């Protein structure tokens, strides 16, 4: 588990990898590694052991609450502070002003985006596949925050050379932000393009005043020894991107 440097004091951001000191053995080779998702048909007890190991890692920083959600490639964002929901939250964005509260987002090629303000008193975490990015998950999460975010961190996602999409995806972005035409390279087949999720996210963030954008230099598809990738292996685990204020 590695933390991102250069953030406001007391703010911790990072992303899990396939490897972890407390990874549990698996009878399914494709799910071997530190999988944190319940929905991929992994053994539920194994996943819970992994989540508990992560909570123990965070406990050293005083974290006493951890929030996961049922992610649906939506543009729904929840603010969550003292209330503890009895049912799993459904959506793809979380905001908190509560210290010692870890917000979690699972990915395996989609783009995780963490946001925060300059004072280190509010953070957000969101899951941005192309549908969420085009639909407005970044914009909706920023709107849900009480203070304007000044920085963002982009976790590991599929890189442009590995992410082939159809014309409809390009149209979904460029009809909203024409300047994003440059984030698409023509593919080898007609009506196919290679999309740069990192460039798209940076542009949208900068349009909303977030000018410090860190990360965005990994490839979940190519770095098979570090990350799970759904495009590389349809049955696979999930990493978790986290943020909390100690």
N, C-alpha and C positions, 0 to 999 in steps of 0.2 A: 504494500500500500504506500503510494507516494503522494505527497501534498504539493500543491502548486505554489511556487514562490511569488512574491511581489503583490500580494493582496493586502487589503486593510488588516491591521492588527487584530488577531483573534478570529479571523475568518479562515476556515480550512476547506479546501476543495480537492477532490481527486477522483480517481476511477480505479476500480478493481481490475485485476488481470486474471488470466486463466490459473496462474499459480498463486497459492497461499499456503502458509505454514500449516493451516488446519484443514486443508482440503480433505474431504472424505472419499473413500473408494467408491467406485460406481460399477454396476453390472452392465452399464450401457457405455461402450467406448466413446460414442459421439458426444456424450454428456460428461465425460471425464474432465476434471478441472473444477474450478471454484464457481460453479453455477449458482446463481441467486434467484432464478425464476421458478415459480411453481407451475406455470402454465405450459411448460415444455415436456410434460410427462416424465419428469424426473421423480425420484423417490421423495415424497414430501418431507419425511424426517431428515433426509440428507440436506435438503434445501434449508430447512429450519436450523440445522446445525451450522451451516455456512452463515446464515443471517445472524445467529447468536455469536459466532466467532467475530463477525464484523462489529457487532455492538460492543463486544469486549474490547476490540481495538479502539473504538471511539470513546469508551468509558474512561480511558486514560486522560481524555480532554474534558471530562465532566459531562459528556452527553448522557442524558437520561430519557430521551425520547427519539424514536426513529419512525418515520412515516414512509410506507410504501403505497403504491396505488395500482389499480387495474388500468393499464394503459391501452388505449384504443385508437391511436393515430388521430385523435380529435384535436380541437382547439380549446378544450375546457381546462380552466385553471382554477385551483382552489387556494384560498388563504387559510392557513391552519396554525393556530397558536395554542391556546390552553385547552380547547375542546378536543376530546378524544373520540373520533367516530367509531361506532361499534361495527359498522359495515365498511368494507374496503371502499375507498374513494375511487371513483371512475373518472379518468381524464388524463391529461398529459402535461400539466403544469402545477407546481406547488410554490407557494410564497409563505414566508414566516418572518416575524419580527422577534420570535422567542429564541433566546440563547439556549444552548445545550440541546438543540432539536435538529436532528439530522434528516434532511430531505433526500430521498432516494429516487433515482430514475434508471430503469433498465434499458439496455440497448445491445444490439449485435449487428451493426452497420448503420442504423439510424444515428442521427447527430444529437448528443446530449449538450445542452447549453445551460450554463450556470450564470446567474446575474447577481449583482449586488450594488449597494450604494457606497459612496465615498467614506461614510462614517463607520461602516461595518456594523450597522444596526438593522439591516434588512437584507435578506437573500432570497433567491428563487432558483428553481431547478426545473428544466423542461425537456421533453422528449420530442425531437423534431426530425421525423422522417420527411420525405418530400411532401406528403399530403398535409402534415401538420404545418410545415414551413409555408406552403402555398396558401393554406387556409387561414393562417394568422396566429399560430400558437405563440410566436415571439411577441407580436403586437398585443395579444390578449394578456400575456403574462406581465408585460410592462405596465399595461393599464391596470392590472390588479394590484400592483405595488403601491405603497403609500408614499414612497419617495422615488425620485428618478434614478434608475441605475446608471452608474458611471463606468462600470467595467463588466466584461463577460469573459467566460472561459469556455472553449469548445473542446469537448472530449473526443476520443477516437471514434471515427466514423469511416464509411467506405469512401475512398478517394476517387477523384474524377476519372482516372483511366480505367477503373474497375466498375463504374456505375453507369451502365447503358440504360437509357430510358427512351420512351416514345415521344412523338411530337406533342401529344396531349399534356405531358408533364411540362415541357418547355412553354407551351401556350398558357398553362395555369400560372406560371410565374411572370412571363413577359407581358401578359395582358394587364397585370397589376403593377409591375415594375419594369417598363420597357428597357431600362438600363441593364437588366440582368441578361440580356442577349449574350453578353460576353462571357457568361458563366457556363455556356453550352458549346461544346465542340461537336462538329458534324461526325457522325459515326460512319462505319464502313457500309452499312446497309441504308437504303432509302428510309427516310422518316425516323432515323435513329440518331440519338445524340448521347454525349457523355456529359453528365451534370456535375458541377462542382458545388456540393452542399456547403462546404466551408465558405466559398466566395459568396454564395447566396445569403448565408446567415450573416456574414460580416456586413454586407450591403444593407440588409434589413435593420440590423442593429445600429449601424451608423446613421440611417435615416431617422432613427429614434433617439439620437443623442448619445449613443454608447460608442465612444471613440477608442476606448482601450479594450481591445479584443485579444485575449491570450489563447495559446493552444492552437488547435487546428492543423497540426503537423503530423498526424498519425494516420495509418490506414488499417482499419479492422480486417479488411479482406486479405491484404498482403502479409500482415504481421501475424501469421498463424501460430507462432510460438507465444504470443502475448494476449491475443484477443479472440473472442468468439466472432463468427461471421455467418449470418443467415444465408447470404448469397454463396458463400463458399461451401456450406454444409447446411441444408434446410433444417435438419434436426440437430440443434446445437443449444448450448447454454446461453446465458446472458451475463454481461458485466453490469456493474452498478456504478453510476456516477453519484457522488455525494457532495453535500455542502452543509456546513454547520458553523455556528458562531459559538466559540468556547465560552 
